[in-house]
């Protein structure tokens, strides 16, 4: 994967800006001395007078560092040092689209300077991606960061349900590195294995066994789809898949339970739908509508074809929500066909569908 770089102080379009300075001035020979450096707010300072010889910019942060600690562990920076245009005429470097940003690069520098590396589920994915970016392989040092990060992922993270969920969430801002390094796939497979194993003994979800639904429902829709697909591939019953989909919809499509956001009127109890709907607020962002529509279309695409996997009421609620968010006509038709096979399970309140062709936004029975 390419590693574009440009001079510190200007963007690719030539626009000048003033990044704030974050200096790490820890001499390689004094790194074991606890009092050899101190941190003040956004800067790192060392008591030594040894000057730095390299400035590295990550986003809007400039790190003033020594070349040797980085060259000794980072193949990418070592390769740049072999280029005359870099080593002789420039002493600065800009790392474009660096995985994890300045915070992750700060941890990389601590590792390069020989300071203790605090690997944990919140930072391990970013460190693994960043170490790949910088080519921190065994070729340059035994026990380099790629090896350490891989060992932590394999033997610590993937052995823990909670840690795996945490790492998978952290991957959301690490594309495409986390995908290319198979971190997302490994996390999804581990979660699917543990979830399917929980239901293998009984073949169904009961209240005390559905603990994993809440955690899986907090994930981004594309990660949720991959996990659900993997769980289904392991032979999990369609009723459990349906339960998982309904649980996710209840969290990410709250309109379904409340009768759609922005509605008014009256109902006949906690489980009944409201009977009139206001036109959705014009100021609602198009981005949010697109996200909701993506979730609806993704969930419908995963619905098991067997009757009984989800309730007729749920399908009707999905249909109403899909109409509000202007889902594709093909999806609407698919939902209507599914509902048609289960109408005997519906009641009159469930069958009230928003009619958005009417200026009053009333409900009609379809």
C-alpha positions in Angstrom: 0.0 0.0 0.0 1.5 3.4 -1.0 2.8 5.8 1.6 2.6 9.3 0.1 4.6 12.0 1.9 4.9 15.8 1.5 6.8 18.6 3.2 5.7 19.6 6.6 3.8 22.9 6.6 1.7 22.5 3.5 -1.1 20.2 2.3 -1.2 18.4 -1.0 -3.0 21.4 -2.5 -0.3 23.8 -1.4 -2.4 25.4 1.4 -0.2 26.6 4.2 -1.2 25.9 7.8 0.4 26.0 11.2 0.3 22.6 12.9 1.0 22.6 16.6 4.2 21.1 17.8 4.6 17.9 19.7 8.3 17.1 20.4 9.8 13.9 21.6 13.5 14.5 22.4 14.5 11.3 24.2 18.1 10.3 23.4 18.5 6.7 22.5 21.3 6.1 25.1 19.3 7.6 27.9 15.9 6.0 27.4 16.1 3.9 30.5 16.4 6.9 32.7 13.0 7.7 34.2 13.8 11.4 34.6 15.3 11.9 31.2 12.1 13.3 29.7 8.9 14.9 30.8 5.6 15.7 29.1 3.9 19.1 29.2 0.5 19.2 27.7 0.9 18.4 23.9 4.7 18.4 24.0 7.4 16.0 25.1 10.7 17.4 26.3 14.0 15.8 27.4 16.6 17.1 29.8 19.3 16.2 27.3 20.8 18.8 24.9 21.1 16.3 22.0 19.3 17.9 19.1 16.6 16.2 17.0 17.2 15.6 13.3 13.8 14.7 11.9 10.4 16.3 11.9 7.4 14.1 11.2 3.9 15.5 10.7 0.8 13.3 11.3 -2.3 15.3 10.6 -1.8 18.6 12.4 0.8 17.4 14.8 4.6 17.7 14.3 6.9 15.3 16.1 10.5 16.4 16.4 12.5 13.1 16.8 15.8 11.4 16.3 16.2 9.4 13.2 18.1 6.4 14.6 15.4 5.0 16.9 12.9 5.1 14.0 15.2 3.9 11.3 16.3 0.9 13.4 12.7 -0.4 13.6 10.7 1.1 10.8 11.5 -0.2 7.3 9.4 2.6 5.7 11.4 5.4 7.3 14.7 3.6 6.7 13.9 3.3 3.0 13.2 7.0 2.8 16.6 7.7 4.4 18.2 5.9 1.5 16.7 8.4 -0.9 19.1 11.3 -1.5 16.3 13.8 -2.0 15.1 13.0 1.5 18.2 12.4 3.5 20.4 15.2 2.2 18.0 18.0 1.4 15.0 17.5 3.7 14.7 16.7 7.3 10.9 16.6 7.5 8.3 14.1 6.5 4.5 14.0 6.3 2.7 10.7 6.9 -0.5 10.9 4.9 -3.6 9.0 6.1 -1.6 7.5 9.0 -3.8 4.8 10.7 -4.9 5.9 14.1 -3.6 9.5 13.7 -1.2 11.4 16.1 -2.2 9.4 19.2 -1.2 6.1 17.6 2.0 7.6 16.2 2.9 8.8 19.7 2.7 5.2 21.0 4.8 4.1 18.0 7.5 6.5 19.1 7.4 5.3 22.6 8.0 1.8 21.3 10.8 2.9 19.0 12.5 4.8 21.9 12.4 1.6 24.0 9.7 2.8 26.4 7.1 0.3 27.7 4.3 -0.3 25.1 0.9 -0.4 26.6 -1.0 -2.8 24.4 -4.7 -3.0 25.1 -8.0 -3.7 23.2 -8.6 0.0 22.6 -5.4 0.7 20.8 -4.2 -2.7 19.4 -6.0 -2.5 16.1 -4.5 1.0 15.4 -1.1 -0.1 16.5 -1.2 -3.2 14.2 -2.3 -1.1 11.2 0.3 1.6 12.0 3.1 -0.9 12.4 2.2 -2.3 9.0 2.2 1.2 7.5 5.7 1.8 8.9 6.9 -1.8 8.0 8.0 -2.7 11.5 9.0 -6.3 10.7 11.4 -8.8 12.2 13.8 -8.0 9.4 14.8 -4.9 11.3 14.5 -6.1 14.9 13.5 -9.2 16.7 10.2 -8.8 18.6 9.3 -5.7 16.5 5.9 -4.2 16.8 4.1 -6.2 14.1 4.9 -9.4 15.9 4.0 -8.1 19.3 0.7 -6.7 18.0 -0.2 -9.9 16.2 0.5 -12.0 19.3 -1.7 -9.7 21.4 -4.6 -10.0 18.9 -4.3 -13.7 18.6 -3.7 -14.8 22.2 -5.4 -12.0 24.2 -8.1 -10.3 22.2 -9.6 -13.2 20.3 -9.8 -15.2 23.5 -12.1 -12.7 25.1 -15.7 -11.8 23.9 -15.5 -8.3 25.4 -12.1 -7.5 24.0 -13.1 -8.7 20.5 -16.1 -6.5 20.5 -14.0 -3.5 21.6 -11.4 -4.1 18.9 -14.0 -4.6 16.2 -15.5 -1.2 17.1 -12.1 0.4 16.9 -11.7 -0.8 13.4 -14.4 1.5 12.1 -12.0 4.3 11.6 -9.1 2.2 10.3 -10.2 1.4 6.8 -8.8 -0.1 4.6 -5.9 -1.2 6.8 -8.0 -3.2 9.3 -9.7 -5.0 6.4 -6.5 -5.8 4.5 -4.9 -7.2 7.6 -7.9 -9.4 8.3 -8.5 -7.9 11.7 -12.2 -7.3 11.0 -12.6 -10.8 9.6 -10.9 -12.5 12.5 -13.0 -10.5 15.0 -16.2 -11.3 13.2 -15.4 -15.0 13.0 -14.5 -15.1 16.7 -17.8 -13.4 17.7 -19.8 -15.6 15.5 -18.2 -18.7 16.9 -18.8 -17.7 20.5 -22.4 -16.6 19.8 -23.4 -19.8 17.9 -21.8 -21.9 20.6 -24.0 -20.3 23.2 -27.1 -21.5 21.4 -25.9 -24.9 20.2 -27.0 -26.8 23.4 -30.6 -25.7 23.4 -31.1 -24.5 19.8 -33.0 -21.5 20.9 -32.5 -18.2 22.7 -34.0 -17.8 26.1 -33.8 -14.7 28.3 -30.6 -15.7 30.2 -28.9 -16.9 27.0 -29.5 -13.8 24.9 -26.8 -11.7 26.5 -24.8 -11.5 23.3 -27.5 -9.9 21.4 -27.0 -6.5 23.1 -23.3 -6.5 22.3 -23.7 -7.5 18.7 -26.4 -4.9 18.3 -24.0 -2.1 19.1 -21.9 -2.8 16.0 -21.9 -1.0 12.7 -24.4 -2.5 10.2 -21.7 -4.0 7.8 -20.0 -5.8 10.8 -23.3 -6.9 12.1 -24.2 -8.4 8.7 -20.9 -10.3 8.5 -21.4 -11.8 12.0 -25.0 -12.7 11.4 -24.1 -14.4 8.1 -21.3 -16.3 9.8 -23.6 -17.4 12.7 -26.2 -18.6 10.2 -23.5 -20.5 8.2 -22.8 -22.5 11.4 -26.3 -24.0 11.2 -28.0 -21.7 13.8 -31.8 -21.9 13.6 -33.6 -19.3 11.6 -35.6 -18.2 14.6 -32.4 -17.1 16.3 -31.3 -15.3 13.2 -34.6 -13.5 13.2 -34.4 -12.7 16.9 -30.9 -11.2 16.2 -32.2 -9.0 13.3 -35.2 -7.8 15.3 -33.0 -6.9 18.2 -30.7 -4.9 16.0 -33.6 -3.1 14.3 -35.0 -2.2 17.7 -31.8 -0.4 18.6 -31.0 1.3 15.3 -34.5 2.0 14.1 -36.3 3.4 17.2 -39.1 4.7 15.0 -40.4 1.1 14.7 -41.3 0.9 18.4 -42.6 4.5 18.7 -44.6 4.5 15.5 -42.0 6.6 13.6 -40.2 9.7 14.7 -42.2 12.9 14.3 -45.6 11.4 14.8 -48.5 12.6 16.9 -51.9 11.5 17.9 -53.1 8.8 20.2 -52.6 5.1 20.8 -54.4 2.3 22.6 -51.5 1.2 24.8 -47.8 0.7 25.0 -47.7 -1.9 22.2 -50.1 -0.1 19.8 -49.1 2.2 17.0 -50.0 5.8 16.7 -52.7 6.7 14.2 -51.4 9.8 12.5 -48.0 10.9 11.3 -46.5 14.3 10.7 -44.4 14.9 7.7 -40.8 14.2 8.7 -38.9 17.4 9.6 -37.3 19.0 6.6 -34.2 19.9 8.6 -33.4 16.2 9.2 -30.1 15.6 7.5 -29.9 13.6 4.3 -26.9 11.7 5.8 -29.1 10.4 8.6 -31.8 9.3 6.2 -29.2 7.5 4.0 -27.8 5.7 7.1 -31.3 4.6 8.2 -32.2 3.5 4.7 -28.9 1.5 4.5 -29.8 -0.3 7.8 -33.3 -1.1 6.6 -32.1 -2.5 3.3 -29.3 -4.5 4.9 -31.6 -6.0 7.5 -34.3 -7.0 4.9 -31.6 -8.6 2.8 -30.7 -10.8 5.7 -34.2 -11.9 6.6 -34.6 -15.7 6.5 -37.1 -16.8 3.8 -38.8 -19.2 6.2 -42.1 -18.1 7.7 -41.9 -17.6 11.5 -38.3 -16.4 11.6 -39.7 -13.0 12.4 -43.2 -11.9 13.3 -45.7 -10.4 10.9 -45.9 -7.3 13.1 -42.1 -6.8 12.7 -42.4 -7.0 8.9 -45.2 -4.5 8.9 -43.2 -2.2 11.1 -40.2 -2.6 8.7 -42.5 -1.8 5.8 -43.7 1.4 7.4 -40.2 2.5 8.3 -38.9 1.7 4.8 -41.6 3.9 3.3 -40.7 6.8 5.6 -37.0 6.6 4.6 -37.8 6.1 0.9 -36.3 2.6 0.6 -36.0 1.1 -2.9 -39.2 -0.1 -4.6 -37.8 -3.6 -4.9 -37.4 -3.7 -1.1 -40.9 -2.5 -0.5 -42.2 -5.2 -2.9 -40.2 -7.9 -1.1 -41.6 -6.9 2.2 -45.2 -6.8 0.9 -44.8 -10.3 -0.5 -43.4 -11.6 2.8 -46.3 -9.9 4.7 -48.8 -11.4 2.3 -47.8 -14.9 3.4 -48.3 -14.0 7.1 -51.4 -11.8 7.1 -53.4 -14.2 9.3 -51.0 -13.3 12.1 -51.6 -9.5 11.9 -54.1 -7.3 13.6 -55.9 -4.2 12.4 -53.5 -1.8 14.1 -50.5 -3.5 12.5 -52.0 -3.0 9.0 -52.1 0.8 9.2 -49.5 2.0 6.7 -48.4 5.7 6.2 -49.8 7.3 3.0 -47.4 10.0 2.1 -49.3 11.0 -1.0 -51.8 12.7 1.2 -50.9 16.2 2.4 -52.4 15.4 5.8 -50.1 12.4 6.1 -52.8 10.2 7.3 -52.7 6.4 7.5 -54.3 4.1 5.2 -55.0 0.4 5.3 -53.2 -1.5 2.6 
